[in-house]
Amino acid sequence: MKKNYAFKLWNSATHVSRFATALIVLAIPGFAAEPEQGRPFKDAPPAVKQAQDNQSLRNEIQHAIDRGLAWLTTNQNSNGWWQTSDHPAVTGLALIAFNGDPMDRYHGKEPAYLKRAYSFLLSQAKPDGSICVTNLPTYNTAICTMALLSAHNSQYDSIVRKARNFLAGVQHDFGEKGKLDTPFDGGFGYGLPSDKVSDMSNTLLALEAMYYSKRLVKDQSLAEAKDLNWEAAIHFLQNCQNLPSYNKESWVSDDPKDRGGFVYHAGRSNAGSETNAVTGRVTLRSYGSISYAGLLSYIYADLRRDDPRVKAVLEWLKNNYSLEENPGMAKAGLFFYYHTMTKALNASGMDDLELPNNKHVNWRQDLALKLMQLQQRDGSWANENARWWEKEPALVTSYALFSLEMLWRGLGG
């Protein structure tokens, strides 16, 4: 059931040398000049004026990226990691930010601090293929895989293949072997033997790492050439979507305000639930960051843009578009929301969003301005809400830099 989908997701095999352009969202130091402020070129033709406006904005974005990367450079531990040695994923996110530098200053000429960071990641690679310390192996392995891919260094290929092997091995099949008989089949949890459920966050990260590393296992004779069961992954994804025509779980909401959006996993939404006063039926609320994760996961799983499940989540996201909050979650997970929004809308080729009441928004411009507004004086970012580690500036600065780097590229026309 592989499909030709019309999304504008760059092909990773064709653009492997420009992984940052295709991928998630990537980052800069020492931009001394002041960004151009631009002026209203009232006499310029619309297309010319747009290009001039975009160039001015891109200069400002690059200045913000420079400051963010400078902060990361200054705040790295001497042993090579950022924020914590317990979760190499945070260091992986920072590395992806450096490798996403729009000026491409780091590929093939890594400074000593990036070499230390990669040495730290490699030191956490385990014989089973996981890249972690002791906890959250799916999360850590998937993000570290992306960091290794972003280096464009063939010396890391064997480690990435083993990481793929590990990730393929922890895709869940809870019921009868080979049958999609539980709503959690096909997804990913934390990667531990004690996992009882799959969740959207770990599933997105695993699908992303497997998607972008496909080129390394074209030779199916390789011992590490395992792949996911992508049909099973789609099964899990649709069982996290508030769409009664595809998801028959008892908690699925048929309320128009939830239709098409996603929840964390079957039976749980971080946005909470509602109870029908008459029937007593409990339904789960859709929310922003995980709905963008759902859209992006469908893209990685190769669903067509006209698939009803894709159309439904796009409709929910348009109806709930906001840069002031993570819809349904207020400020919780706000920067992960910006991160998944940028990746998903970029991958789906959305240059302009048509919102309810025929309102159109230039989401790239608006999001770039919002992120620059939220940048701290020292160049870092942090969320006022501590949920999901978002008060930790190394993590959040990496999220913000990923987004700005992709926005910079998308505004280039």
N, C-alpha and C positions, 0 to 999 in steps of 0.2 A: 504494500500500500504506500510505497514511496511516491511522492507527488511533485509535479513541477509547480513550485510556488513563485508568485510574482513579486515577492518582497525584494527590496533593494539592499539585501544583505550581501556585502562583498564576499566573493568566493575565497575561502581561506587558502586553497591550493594555488590559485592564480596570484594572490597577493601576499603570499607568506613572507616575502621580504619586506612587506609593509604591514606587518601584523597589527601595529598600533592603529593604522587607518581602518582596518576591518573590524577591529575588536571592540573593546569595551570603552575605553574612555581615558585618555592618557596624557603627559606633563613637562620645570625650567629654573635657572638662577641668573642673577646679575644683569637684569635689563635696566640699564642706567637711564636711558632717555625717557622723558615723560611721554605717555601715550598721546596720540593725536586726539584732540577733542572733536574735530570735525565741525563743519558749519553747514547750515541748511542751503544746499545748492538748489535754489528755487528754480533756476533756469535750466537745470540739467534734465535730460529725458529720464523717465522713471527708472529704466534699467541701469543707466549710468549712476544716478543718484543712489540706487540701492547698493551698487558695487562700492561706491565711495563710503557710504555709511557702514557697510560691512567691514571695509578695511580699517576704518577708525575703531570700530568695536573690536576687531581682531587684535589690534595693537593693545587695546586696554586689557583684553583677555590674556594676552601673552604676558603682560606686565604682572597680572595677578598670578599666573602660573609660575613665573620667575620667582616671585616672593614666596609662594607655597613650597617650591622645591628647595629654595634656600633655607626655609624653616626645617624641612625634613633633613637636609644635609647637616644642619647644626644640632639636631636633636636625635641623632642616631647613637645607640649604645656603642661603646668601643669594641664590643664583640661582634658587631655587625647587624644586630637586630633593632627593630623599632618597637617601642611600647612594652613588649613582653617577650621573653624567650620561651614561654609556655605555648604560644600559638604562632608558629611561623607564618601563618596566613597574613598577619598584619605586615610583616616584613615583605611578603610577596606582593601585597597591595602597593606598598611604597615603591618597590622595584618596577612594577607595571607603570606607575606614575612617572618615574624617571624615563623609562623606555618609550613612553608616549610623548616625549618632548617634541613639539611640532617642528623644532629646528633640527631634530635628529642628532643631538650632540653626544649621545652616549653609546650608540651601537658601534662596536669595534674599537672603542677607546674608553673603556670603563675606568673611571677614577678608582682610587684605592678603596674608598668607602663603599662603592657598589660591589667591588670584588669581595670585600668582607661580608657583605650581605648575602651574596650568592654562596659563599663558603658556608655561611650559617645554614642556609636552606639545604644545601647538599648534605650537611652533617646530620640533618634530621630524616634523611631518606632511609626507610626501613627495608629489610629483605622482602617483605610481602608487597612492596611497591608503594605503601603509604608514605606520606611526608608529614610527619607530625611528631609531637613529643609523646604524650600519653592520651590525649583527649581530642574529641571532635575530629576524627580522622577524615571524614568526608569533606568537611569544610576546609580543613587545612590542606589536604592533598589536592583538592580541586583548584584552589587559589594559587597554591605553589606551582602547580602544573602550568597555569596561565603565566605566572611570572617567568618560569623557565622558557616557555615558548616565546615570550616577548623579547628575550635576549637575542634571538636569531643565532644561537650558538649550537652547532650540530653536536658538540661534546655532551650536551644535555639530553640528546634524543633517547638514549637507552633508558635514562631515568624516567622520562616522560612516558615511554612505552610501558614501563613497569607500573607507573602511576595509573595509566589507562586500565591496565590489567586489574589493579586493585579496585578501581571505581566500578568497572564492569562486574566485579565479583561481589560488590555490596549492594547492587540493585535488588530491591526486595521482591520476594515471591513468598508471601506469608501462607497462602492456602495450599491447595493441592499443587504439587510441582507442575509447572508448565501451564497452569490454568489461571486466568485472570478472575479469581473468585473472591477477592477482597478488594475494597476500595483503595487499599494502600499498595497493592501489587504494582510493580513498575516504577515506583518512586524510590527516593533515597531518604534515609534518616541520618543519624550522626555517624554511622559506620561501625557501630559497636554491636557485639553479640546480644546485648540487652535491648536493642531497638525493638519497639512494639508497633511503631507507626512510621510512615514516610511523611515528609513535610515539604512544602513548596520551596523554602529557602535552600535547603541542601540539594533538592532536586535540580533547581535552576543552576547552581554552581557545578554540579556533576555533568549536566547536559552541556553546559558551556565548555567545560574542559574537554569533554569527549568530542564535541563538534569541531573545535579548533585544532585538535591534535589528530584529526582523521588522516591527514596526509602521511603521518609517520607509520601507518599500518596498512598501506596499500598492498604491500606484499603479505598476503594472508598466510604464508608459510611461517611467518615469524611467530615465535612462542608467545609474544606479547600482543598478538593481533586480535585479541578479544574485542568485541563491540557490545554496545548495549542492545537490549531488546527495545527498540524504539516504539514499537506498537504498544508494548506494555507501559512505556513512559507516557504515551498519549492517554492510555486508560487511566493512569493515576491523575494526570493533569485535569482531565474532564471531570473526574470525581472530586475535584476541589473547586469547581466552577458553579456558580449559581445560575444554572441553565437547565430547567426541568426537562427539556426535550432530550438531553444527553445524560443528565445526572439524576438518577432515581433514588438517591439517598434521602432519608426522611427529613433531614435538616435543611434541604435546599429551599431557598426563598423564591417565591413567585411574585414578590413585590417588585414593581418596576424600578425602585431605587437601588435594588441589589442585583437585578438581572444582568448576567454577563460577567460580573466581577468575580474575584477569587477570594477564597479563605485559606488559612494556613494549612489545614488538612481536614479531611473528612471528620467532622465532629468538633472542630475547634476553629474559631476565628478570633484573632487578637482584637478585632473591633467589637466583639461581644455578640450577643444574640437578642432575639425578640421572641416573646411568647404571645401567641394569639389568645386573646381574652375569652374567646368563645370556644375554640377547639382545644386549646392548651398546647397546640403544636409549637415546638421551638425551632426557629430558623436562625441561620447564621448570617451575619452582616458581611458584605464585601468591603474591602479596603484597598487603598491606593497602591502602596509599594508592592504588595503581593499580587495585585492585578497586573501591574506592569511585568512582574516576574512571570506571570502566566502567559502574557502575550509573547514575551521573549522566548519562553520555553517552547511554545507552539512553533515559533519561527525556527528554532534549532531542530525541532522534530519534523520540520519540512511540511507543515500544513499550508495549504493554499490560502491566499489572502481572502478568497471568497468563501472559505469554509465557514459555516454558521457559528462555530465556536470562536473563531477569530473575529468575525464581524461583531459578535455579541460583546466580547471583551473590549474591542475598540470603541464600541458605542458607550459602554459604561465609563471608560476612561475619558472620553470626550465630555460626557455629561457631568463628570466629577473633576474636571480639570481645575487644578489649583497649584499655585506656587507658595501659598502662605502656610499650608499644612499638608501632611500626609493624609489624604481624605479618609475619614473614619478613625484616624489615630491621633489627630491634633499634631503636636510636635514630635511625638514618638517615632523614631525611625525616619526622620525627615531627610537626612542626607543619603540614606540608602534609597529612599523614594526618588530623590533627584537622580541618583546613580542609575537605577533601573529605568526611570523615565527616559533619560538620555539614550541609553543603549537601545531600548525597545522602539522608541520613535525614530531614532536614527536608522536602525536595522529595517524598519518597515517603510522607509522612504517618505516619512511625513515631514514635508517642509513647512506646511501650514496646516493648522488644525481648525476645522469648522465646528464650532461649538453650538449649543442650542441657541435659538433665536437668530440664526444666520450670522453669528459673531465669528470673526476669523482672528486667530492669534498667530504671531510669529513666535513659536515656542522657544526656538533656539535663542533668539535675541532676549526674550523675557527671562529665560532661565539663566543666561549668562549674566545679565544685569543683577538678578537676585543673588547669585552666588558671589559676585564681586561685592555686593552690598554687605553680605554676611561675613566676609573675610576679616579676621582680626588684625589689629595693628602690626602684630609680629609676623604676619603672613600665613598663619594657621587658620583652621576652621574647627569649631566644636559646637555641639548641640547643647542647648540649655536643658534638654531632657536627656537623662542618663540611660534610658532604655537601650538595650542592645549595644552597650559600650560606646554610645555616641557622645559621651563627654570626653572620650579619649581623643586628643587632637591628632595623633599619628594616623589612626584609623579614618577619622572624618576628613582630615586634610587629603588623604589619598582618594577618598570618594569624590571630594570636590574637584581635585585635580583631574581625575579621570573624566569627569563631566565636562570641565572647561576645555580639555584637549579635544574631545570629540566635537564640542560646539564650535571650537576654532576651525576645525576642518570642515564641518558642515556649513559654516558661513562663508566658506571660500568659493562657493558656487560650483 
